[in-house]
Amino acid sequence: MTGMTGPLEQVLRSSPYAAWLDAELVELGPGRAVVRATPRAAHANLAGTVHGGFVTGLADCAFEVACNTHGPVCVAVQLDAHFATGAELERPLTATAREVSRGPKLASYDVRVVQVDGQGQEQLVAWLQAVAYRTRRSHLP
């Protein structure tokens, strides 16, 4: 499900990093994006749960799409991660980025990463605060 169509959506779906994570862009709209990926054994940390780098990488993918939905090229200037619980391997993680505020040069985002546990309950894995710098360049000619 998406809330956008056309050339900008094509740009937003072409992220090499998301492809490398094997992440799927599930939903996007102005200032919002939902990305999903399933962590595999290669994404484990020493405790046997999902490495925080995978969790934050997935969150960053959602943030990247959300902050670029308005057209101007945006780049991250800050990303603060807070972990609530460990995530299980082989269970999909979903990252949802939502715009909190947007000005001419900076935009702020709330990103939540969740995982459905073995009992079917959604668990908050991490929440992130992100800030993007809005450049003068456009994704479209």
Secondary structure, 3 states (H helix, E strand, C coil): CCCCCCHHHHHHCCCHHHHHHCCEEEEEECCEEEEEECCCHHHECCCCCECHHHHHHHHHHHHHHHHCCCCEEEEEEEEEEEECCCCCCCCCEEEEEEEEEECCCEEEEEEEEEEECCCCCEEEEEEEEEEEEEEEEECCC
